Amino acid sequence: MMNNQGRPTNIDAAQDLSAAARDTFSGNMGLAQEELLIYEIGDTTTSGVDLPEVPEVHSRLGGLDRTGEIGLPGLSEPEAMRHYTRLSRQNYAIDMGLYPLGSCTMKHNPRLNEKLARLPGLADIHPLQPQSTVQGAFDLIDTLAHWLKELTGMPSVAMSPKAGAHGELCGMMAIRAALDKRGENRSIVLAPESAHGTNPATAALCGYQVKAIPATEDGRVDLQALKDALGPDVAAIMLTNPNTCGLFERDIKKIADAVHEAGAYFYCDGANFNAIVGKVRPGDLGVDCMHINLHKTFSTPHGGGGPGAGPVVFSEALAPFVPTPYVVVGEEDFTMVEHDDTGDSFGRMTAFHGQMGMFTRALSYMMSHGSDGLRQVAEDSVLNANYILASLKDVMTASFEGPCMHEALFDDRFLKGSGVETLDFAKAMIDEGYHPMTMYFPLVVHGAMLIEPTETESKQSLDQFIGAMRFLVDKAKSGEADRFAGAPYHAPRRRLDETTAARKPVLRWQKPQETAEAAE
């Protein structure tokens, strides 16, 4: 049984647009195998395991006991293994190839980090253990905190935030606490038009109004517009440097001075720290607080909704307001401070102190690279991005004059008149074996295509990617719009109706007969 949005099993349906299309009985194409939903494989009358009968017990559910069947399908062990293995092969991953998402820094996760994170004594500790039994973990956290402060030039760091957006919230809550201590009720946060979407969202969550700051023609913050927007109601600016156009903000010191002169604070989004780690210290630029995405800069696993870590570094002005808990070094041991007796801390953000596995991986990455290696990370990430920019700007349209920093930004002007849209181009990249780059962001560029190769990629992998991009550009400009209109053709799933999927999502599987009855 084929999903009607899967590969065409009829040659006519494929319209010969895919050279690899074959009319197969199974729906499989060689080793690229179709996979049904787990409900369509198993049935509810069998199970892969034998479970004892549940004894009679007194119910404490207050009449809310389940009366119907659970309805979960039963699979044998081989069926279950095959199902999830086949599904995993339909995912794109950094371990499969170049992952060019711009402003996301999809870099290699060294296996050394994974090995160390699984060491006994680190992998199996529990957050409720007595402090005397986790002194080694405290030492590791304190060492990581030391190097984060050293790399950013900041005197204080909060380790408990769980991810980048959580770190943003931490920073803005500290700013709010500092303003409260001063007795000031400021209501506005400034954000560049090219800011990450989490910046205005975080400011709004903290109760602030967000005012956008326009960019100049060269893709940087308009300094005069910023100065004009500053006033006694402005609490902070949230700015990314390098920014989301892949450019270093040349006026960063002037921006910081103007913000501080107005009595506001400078929050720096640390998403792009990978481009300057070991080269520039944000504290030296006048930054008051900045979150650090350990998955972007220090190679901990990225995405998937799993445990993350987004430490936040603070300037001297904001250091008294950091959240609890935090680790302090005593004369003989480490201590976790659970409550702040000074009254300046804005309180607790999370139940426990960060995520130990991510701390271990990040410190492993730092220590295996050393200061010179981390500096080379930044240099190579910038080199790779500029290599892509230089290799494609003759056939694609670069949004701004180079050189760029860690990512190369293109727009859709090169597709004008071809009948191919930005989304079509992105879908065709899937047929070439690449996850698309970040599309339509930043919003200040029409039809944006943002590519960040990171330092991970070799010249050979970059050349192959560049070759695929030039091939697609040539096909688009040659009038082969059909190649793009229905792409991807080789993927496990053909192009979906994304608008309908977003507006009318199917969140619950229904038996075919139920679907038919609902349609009637």
C-alpha positions as CSV (number, residue, x, y, z in Angstrom):
1,M,0.0,0.0,0.0
2,M,1.5,3.3,-1.1
3,N,1.0,6.7,0.4
4,N,-0.5,8.8,-2.4
5,Q,2.2,11.4,-1.7
6,G,5.0,8.9,-2.0
7,R,7.1,7.9,-5.0
8,P,5.0,7.4,-8.2
9,T,4.7,3.7,-8.9
10,N,3.5,4.4,-12.4
11,I,5.9,5.5,-15.1
12,D,3.3,7.8,-16.7
13,A,2.7,9.5,-13.3
14,A,6.4,10.3,-13.2
15,Q,6.3,11.9,-16.7
16,D,9.8,10.8,-17.2
17,L,11.0,13.7,-15.1
18,S,12.9,11.3,-12.9
19,A,15.5,9.1,-14.6
20,A,15.4,6.7,-11.7
21,A,11.6,6.3,-11.6
22,R,10.7,2.6,-11.9
23,D,7.3,0.9,-11.8
24,T,7.9,-1.5,-8.9
25,F,5.5,-3.7,-7.1
26,S,6.8,-2.9,-3.6
27,G,7.2,0.8,-4.1
28,N,10.9,0.4,-3.3
29,M,13.6,1.8,-5.5
30,G,16.7,-0.3,-5.0
31,L,17.9,0.2,-1.4
32,A,15.7,3.3,-1.0
33,Q,12.8,1.5,0.6
34,E,9.3,2.6,1.3
35,E,8.0,2.3,4.8
36,L,4.4,2.1,6.0
37,L,3.1,3.6,9.2
38,I,3.6,1.4,12.2
39,Y,-0.2,1.0,12.4
40,E,-0.2,-0.4,8.9
41,I,2.5,-3.0,9.7
42,G,1.3,-4.4,12.9
43,D,-2.1,-5.2,14.4
44,T,-3.7,-4.8,17.8
45,T,-4.3,-8.5,18.3
46,T,-0.6,-9.6,18.5
47,S,2.4,-8.6,20.5
48,G,6.1,-9.2,20.2
49,V,6.4,-9.9,23.9
50,D,4.6,-12.0,26.5
51,L,3.3,-10.1,29.5
52,P,1.9,-11.6,32.6
53,E,-1.8,-11.0,33.4
54,V,-2.3,-7.9,35.5
55,P,-3.5,-8.8,39.0
56,E,-6.7,-7.3,40.4
57,V,-5.8,-4.1,42.2
58,H,-7.8,-1.4,43.9
59,S,-8.2,1.4,41.4
60,R,-7.3,4.9,42.4
61,L,-8.4,6.5,39.1
62,G,-11.8,7.7,40.4
63,G,-13.8,6.2,37.7
64,L,-11.5,7.3,34.9
65,D,-10.3,3.7,34.2
66,R,-9.7,2.9,30.5
67,T,-12.5,0.7,29.2
68,G,-11.5,0.3,25.6
69,E,-8.5,-1.2,23.9
70,I,-5.3,0.8,23.8
71,G,-5.1,0.3,20.0
72,L,-1.3,0.1,19.8
73,P,0.0,-2.2,17.1
74,G,2.1,-5.3,18.0
75,L,5.3,-6.0,16.2
76,S,7.9,-8.8,16.4
77,E,11.4,-7.7,17.2
78,P,12.6,-7.9,13.6
79,E,9.6,-5.9,12.4
80,A,10.2,-3.2,15.0
81,M,14.0,-3.0,14.3
82,R,13.4,-2.8,10.5
83,H,10.7,-0.2,10.8
84,Y,12.8,2.3,12.8
85,T,16.0,1.6,10.9
86,R,14.2,2.3,7.6
87,L,12.8,5.5,9.0
88,S,16.2,6.6,10.2
89,R,17.6,6.2,6.7
90,Q,15.0,8.7,5.4
91,N,16.5,11.4,7.6
92,Y,19.2,13.7,6.5
93,A,22.0,14.2,9.0
94,I,25.4,15.9,9.4
95,D,26.9,12.4,9.4
96,M,25.6,11.9,5.9
97,G,26.8,15.0,4.2
98,L,27.2,18.8,4.1
99,Y,24.3,20.4,6.0
100,P,24.2,24.0,4.6
101,L,21.6,25.6,6.9
102,G,22.5,29.2,7.4
103,S,22.6,30.7,10.9
104,C,22.3,27.2,12.4
105,T,25.9,26.0,12.4
106,M,25.4,22.4,11.6
107,K,28.8,21.0,12.4
108,H,30.4,17.6,13.0
109,N,29.9,16.1,16.5
110,P,33.2,14.5,17.4
111,R,32.9,10.9,18.6
112,L,35.5,11.7,21.3
113,N,32.9,13.9,22.9
114,E,30.4,11.1,22.9
115,K,32.8,8.7,24.5
116,L,33.7,11.1,27.3
117,A,30.0,11.9,28.0
118,R,29.4,8.2,28.6
119,L,32.1,7.8,31.2
120,P,30.9,6.2,34.5
121,G,30.5,8.9,37.1
122,L,29.4,11.5,34.5
123,A,26.8,9.6,32.5
124,D,25.0,8.1,35.5
125,I,24.9,10.9,38.1
126,H,21.6,12.1,39.3
127,P,20.7,15.7,40.0
128,L,19.3,14.8,43.4
129,Q,22.6,13.2,44.6
130,P,24.2,14.8,47.7
131,Q,26.7,17.5,46.7
132,S,29.6,15.7,48.3
133,T,29.1,12.9,45.7
134,V,29.3,15.0,42.6
135,Q,32.4,17.1,43.3
136,G,33.9,16.0,40.0
137,A,30.9,17.1,38.0
138,F,31.0,20.5,39.8
139,D,34.7,20.8,38.9
140,L,33.9,20.0,35.2
141,I,31.1,22.6,35.2
142,D,33.4,25.2,36.8
143,T,36.1,24.5,34.3
144,L,33.7,24.9,31.4
145,A,32.4,28.1,32.9
146,H,35.9,29.4,33.3
147,W,36.7,28.9,29.6
148,L,33.4,30.4,28.5
149,K,34.2,33.5,30.4
150,E,37.7,33.5,29.1
151,L,36.6,33.2,25.4
152,T,33.9,35.9,25.8
153,G,35.8,38.3,28.1
154,M,32.9,38.4,30.5
155,P,33.2,38.0,34.3
156,S,30.1,35.9,35.0
157,V,28.2,33.0,33.4
158,A,24.9,31.3,34.1
159,M,25.1,27.6,33.2
160,S,21.5,26.5,33.9
161,P,19.6,27.7,30.7
162,K,18.7,24.8,28.5
163,A,19.1,26.2,25.0
164,G,19.6,29.4,23.0
165,A,16.0,30.7,23.3
166,H,16.1,29.8,27.0
167,G,19.4,31.7,27.3
168,E,17.8,34.7,25.6
169,L,15.1,34.6,28.2
170,C,17.7,34.4,31.0
171,G,19.6,37.4,29.7
172,M,16.5,39.6,29.3
173,M,15.2,38.6,32.7
174,A,18.5,39.7,34.2
175,I,18.2,43.0,32.4
176,R,14.7,43.4,33.7
177,A,15.9,42.7,37.3
178,A,18.7,45.2,36.9
179,L,16.3,47.9,35.7
180,D,13.9,47.1,38.6
181,K,16.8,47.5,41.0
182,R,17.4,51.0,39.5
183,G,13.7,51.7,39.9
184,E,13.2,52.2,36.1
185,N,10.2,50.9,34.2
186,R,11.5,50.9,30.6
187,S,9.2,49.3,28.0
188,I,10.9,49.0,24.7
189,V,13.5,46.6,23.2
190,L,15.2,47.4,19.9
191,A,15.8,44.6,17.4
192,P,17.4,44.8,13.9
193,E,15.1,43.8,11.1
194,S,17.4,40.9,10.4
195,A,17.2,39.6,14.0
196,H,16.5,35.9,14.7
197,G,12.8,35.4,15.4
198,T,13.4,34.4,18.9
199,N,14.7,37.9,19.8
200,P,11.4,39.8,19.4
201,A,9.6,36.7,20.8
202,T,11.7,36.7,23.9
203,A,11.4,40.4,24.4
204,A,7.6,40.2,24.1
205,L,7.5,37.3,26.5
206,C,9.2,39.5,29.1
207,G,6.6,42.2,28.6
208,Y,8.5,44.5,26.3
209,Q,7.4,46.3,23.1
210,V,9.7,45.5,20.2
211,K,10.8,48.3,17.8
212,A,12.6,47.3,14.6
213,I,15.8,49.0,13.5
214,P,16.4,49.1,9.7
215,A,19.5,47.9,7.9
216,T,21.7,49.9,5.6
217,E,22.2,49.0,2.0
218,D,25.3,47.0,3.0
219,G,23.3,44.7,5.3
220,R,24.3,46.2,8.7
221,V,22.5,48.1,11.4
222,D,21.7,51.7,10.5
223,L,23.6,53.5,13.3
224,Q,21.7,56.8,12.9
225,A,18.3,55.0,13.0
226,L,19.4,53.3,16.1
227,K,20.5,56.5,17.8
228,D,17.2,58.1,16.8
229,A,15.3,55.2,18.4
230,L,17.1,55.4,21.7
231,G,15.4,57.1,24.7
232,P,14.4,56.8,28.3
233,D,11.9,54.0,27.5
234,V,14.4,51.7,25.8
235,A,15.5,48.8,28.0
236,A,17.9,47.0,25.7
237,I,18.9,46.2,22.2
238,M,19.1,42.5,21.0
239,L,21.6,42.3,18.3
240,T,23.5,39.4,16.6
241,N,27.2,39.8,15.7
242,P,28.1,38.6,13.1
243,N,24.6,39.3,12.0
244,T,22.1,37.1,10.2
245,C,23.3,38.4,6.8
246,G,26.6,36.8,7.5
247,L,28.3,40.2,8.1
248,F,30.3,41.7,11.0
249,E,28.7,44.8,12.5
250,R,31.5,47.3,11.9
251,D,29.9,49.9,14.2
252,I,29.5,47.5,17.1
253,K,31.4,49.6,19.6
254,K,29.5,52.8,18.6
255,I,26.3,50.9,19.0
256,A,27.3,49.7,22.5
257,D,28.4,53.2,23.5
258,A,25.1,54.7,22.3
259,V,23.0,52.1,24.0
260,H,24.9,52.5,27.3
261,E,24.7,56.3,27.1
262,A,20.9,56.0,26.9
263,G,21.0,53.9,30.1
264,A,20.0,50.7,28.3
265,Y,21.7,47.3,28.1
266,F,23.3,45.4,25.1
267,Y,22.1,41.9,24.6
268,C,24.1,40.0,22.0
269,D,22.6,36.9,20.4
270,G,25.4,34.3,20.5
271,A,24.1,32.1,17.6
272,N,27.0,33.1,15.4
273,F,29.8,33.0,17.9
274,N,31.3,30.1,15.9
275,A,32.5,32.7,13.4
276,I,34.6,34.7,16.0
277,V,35.4,32.3,18.8
278,G,39.1,32.7,19.7
279,K,39.3,35.8,17.5
280,V,37.0,38.4,19.2
281,R,35.7,38.7,22.8
282,P,32.2,40.1,22.9
283,G,32.9,41.6,26.3
284,D,35.5,43.8,24.7
285,L,32.9,45.1,22.3
286,G,30.6,46.4,25.1
287,V,28.2,43.5,25.3
288,D,26.3,43.1,28.6
289,C,25.1,39.6,28.1
290,M,25.1,36.9,25.5
291,H,23.9,33.4,25.3
292,I,26.1,30.7,23.9
293,N,24.7,27.8,21.9
294,L,26.9,24.9,22.9
295,H,25.5,23.0,19.9
296,K,26.5,25.7,17.4
297,T,30.0,26.7,18.7
298,F,31.1,23.8,20.8
299,S,29.8,20.8,18.8
300,T,27.2,19.3,21.1
301,P,24.4,17.5,19.3
302,H,22.0,19.8,17.5
303,G,18.2,19.6,17.4
304,G,15.8,16.8,17.7
305,G,14.1,18.2,20.8
306,G,16.6,16.5,23.1
307,P,18.5,18.0,26.1
308,G,20.4,21.1,25.3
309,A,22.5,23.8,27.0
310,G,22.6,27.6,26.4
311,P,24.9,29.2,29.0
312,V,24.7,33.0,29.3
313,V,27.7,35.2,30.0
314,F,27.2,38.6,31.8
315,S,29.1,41.8,32.2
316,E,30.0,43.2,35.5
317,A,26.9,45.4,35.5
318,L,24.6,42.4,35.2
319,A,26.6,39.8,37.1
320,P,24.7,40.3,40.4
321,F,21.4,39.4,38.8
322,V,22.3,35.9,37.4
323,P,19.8,33.1,38.1
324,T,20.2,30.3,40.6
325,P,21.5,27.7,41.0
326,Y,25.2,28.2,40.4
327,V,28.5,26.6,41.5
328,V,30.9,28.4,43.7
329,V,34.5,27.3,44.7
330,G,35.2,27.0,48.4
331,E,38.4,26.4,50.2
332,E,38.1,22.6,50.1
333,D,35.2,21.8,47.8
334,F,32.6,23.1,45.4
335,T,29.1,24.2,46.5
336,M,25.9,24.6,44.6
337,V,24.1,27.8,45.6
338,E,20.4,27.1,45.5
339,H,19.2,30.4,46.9
340,D,20.6,33.9,46.5
341,D,20.8,35.7,49.8
342,T,21.7,39.1,48.3
343,G,18.2,39.6,46.8
344,D,19.6,40.6,43.4
345,S,19.2,37.3,41.5
346,F,16.0,37.1,39.5
347,G,15.6,33.6,40.8
348,R,15.5,30.1,39.4
349,M,14.9,29.4,35.7
350,T,15.0,25.6,35.8
351,A,14.7,22.8,38.3
352,F,18.3,21.6,38.0
353,H,21.7,23.0,36.9
354,G,21.9,22.6,33.2
355,Q,22.6,19.4,31.2
356,M,25.6,17.5,32.3
357,G,26.0,15.5,29.1
358,M,26.2,18.7,27.0
359,F,28.7,20.3,29.5
360,T,31.0,17.2,29.1
361,R,30.8,17.3,25.3
362,A,31.5,21.0,25.1
363,L,34.5,20.8,27.5
364,S,35.9,17.8,25.6
365,Y,35.7,19.9,22.4
366,M,37.4,22.8,23.9
367,M,40.2,20.8,25.5
368,S,40.9,18.7,22.4
369,H,41.2,21.9,20.2
370,G,43.0,24.2,22.6
371,S,43.1,28.0,22.2
372,D,44.8,27.8,18.8
373,G,42.4,25.1,17.5
374,L,39.3,27.1,18.5
375,R,40.8,30.1,16.7
376,Q,41.3,28.0,13.7
377,V,37.6,26.9,13.9
378,A,36.5,30.5,13.4
379,E,39.1,31.1,10.6
380,D,38.2,28.0,8.7
381,S,34.4,28.6,9.0
382,V,34.9,32.1,7.5
383,L,37.2,30.7,4.9
384,N,34.8,28.0,3.8
385,A,31.9,30.5,3.6
386,N,33.9,32.9,1.5
387,Y,35.0,30.1,-0.8
388,I,31.3,29.3,-1.5
389,L,30.6,33.0,-2.0
390,A,33.4,33.4,-4.5
391,S,32.6,30.2,-6.3
392,L,28.9,30.9,-6.8
393,K,28.5,34.7,-7.1
394,D,29.1,34.6,-10.9
395,V,26.0,32.4,-11.4
396,M,23.9,33.3,-8.3
397,T,23.2,36.8,-7.0
398,A,25.0,37.7,-3.8
399,S,22.9,39.9,-1.6
400,F,25.8,42.0,-0.4
401,E,29.4,42.6,-1.5
402,G,31.9,40.3,0.2
403,P,33.8,39.2,2.0
404,C,31.3,37.6,4.3
405,M,31.8,36.0,7.7
406,H,30.6,32.5,8.5
407,E,27.8,32.3,5.9
408,A,27.2,33.3,2.4
409,L,23.8,35.0,1.5
410,F,22.2,34.9,-1.9
411,D,18.8,36.0,-3.2
412,D,16.5,35.0,-6.0
413,R,17.4,37.6,-8.6
414,F,19.3,35.1,-10.6
415,L,16.0,33.1,-11.0
416,K,14.1,36.0,-12.5
417,G,12.3,35.0,-15.7
418,S,13.2,31.3,-15.3
419,G,9.8,30.2,-13.9
420,V,11.7,28.7,-10.9
421,E,11.0,30.0,-7.4
422,T,13.3,29.9,-4.4
423,L,11.3,27.0,-2.9
424,D,11.5,25.0,-6.2
425,F,15.3,25.4,-6.2
426,A,15.4,24.2,-2.6
427,K,13.4,21.1,-3.4
428,A,15.6,20.3,-6.3
429,M,18.6,20.3,-4.0
430,I,17.1,17.3,-2.2
431,D,17.3,15.3,-5.5
432,E,21.0,16.2,-5.5
433,G,21.4,14.7,-2.1
434,Y,21.6,17.9,-0.1
435,H,19.4,19.3,2.6
436,P,18.4,22.8,1.4
437,M,20.1,25.8,2.9
438,T,18.1,28.3,5.0
439,M,15.4,29.7,2.7
440,Y,13.6,33.1,2.9
441,F,15.7,34.2,5.9
442,P,16.8,36.8,6.7
443,L,13.5,38.6,5.8
444,V,15.4,41.7,4.7
445,V,16.4,39.8,1.5
446,H,13.8,38.7,-1.0
447,G,14.0,35.0,-1.7
448,A,17.0,34.6,0.6
449,M,19.3,31.5,0.4
450,L,21.6,31.5,3.4
451,I,24.5,29.0,3.3
452,E,26.7,28.2,6.3
453,P,29.3,25.4,5.5
454,T,31.0,25.7,8.9
455,E,34.7,24.6,9.4
456,T,33.6,21.0,9.2
457,E,33.7,20.7,5.4
458,S,36.8,19.8,3.3
459,K,37.5,21.5,0.0
460,Q,36.4,18.3,-1.7
461,S,33.0,18.3,-0.1
462,L,32.6,22.1,-0.8
463,D,33.6,21.6,-4.5
464,Q,31.0,18.8,-4.9
465,F,28.3,21.1,-3.3
466,I,29.3,24.0,-5.5
467,G,29.2,21.8,-8.5
468,A,25.6,20.7,-7.7
469,M,24.5,24.3,-7.2
470,R,26.0,25.4,-10.5
471,F,24.4,22.5,-12.2
472,L,20.9,23.5,-10.8
473,V,21.5,27.1,-11.7
474,D,22.3,26.1,-15.3
475,K,19.2,24.0,-15.6
476,A,17.0,26.8,-14.2
477,K,18.4,29.3,-16.6
478,S,18.1,26.9,-19.5
479,G,14.4,26.8,-19.2
480,E,14.1,23.4,-17.6
481,A,11.4,24.6,-15.1
482,D,9.8,21.1,-15.1
483,R,12.8,19.7,-13.4
484,F,12.1,22.0,-10.4
485,A,8.2,22.2,-10.5
486,G,7.6,18.8,-8.9
487,A,11.0,18.2,-7.1
488,P,12.0,16.3,-5.2
489,Y,11.5,13.2,-7.4
490,H,14.0,10.9,-5.8
491,A,13.1,11.5,-2.2
492,P,11.1,9.0,-0.1
493,R,8.3,11.6,-0.3
494,R,7.3,13.8,-3.2
495,R,6.5,17.5,-2.6
496,L,3.7,18.0,-0.1
497,D,1.0,20.6,-0.1
498,E,2.7,22.6,2.7
499,T,-0.1,25.2,2.9
500,T,-2.8,22.6,3.5
501,A,-0.5,20.6,5.8
502,A,0.0,23.7,8.0
503,R,-3.7,24.8,8.0
504,K,-5.3,21.3,8.2
505,P,-2.7,19.1,9.9
506,V,-3.6,15.4,10.4
507,L,-2.5,14.7,13.9
508,R,-4.1,11.3,14.5
509,W,-3.9,8.2,12.4
510,Q,-7.3,6.8,11.3
511,K,-8.1,3.4,9.9
512,P,-8.9,3.6,6.2
513,Q,-12.5,2.8,6.8
514,E,-12.8,5.7,9.3
515,T,-11.1,8.0,6.7
516,A,-13.6,6.9,4.1
517,E,-16.6,7.4,6.4
518,A,-15.4,10.9,7.4
519,A,-15.1,11.8,3.7
520,E,-18.7,10.7,3.1
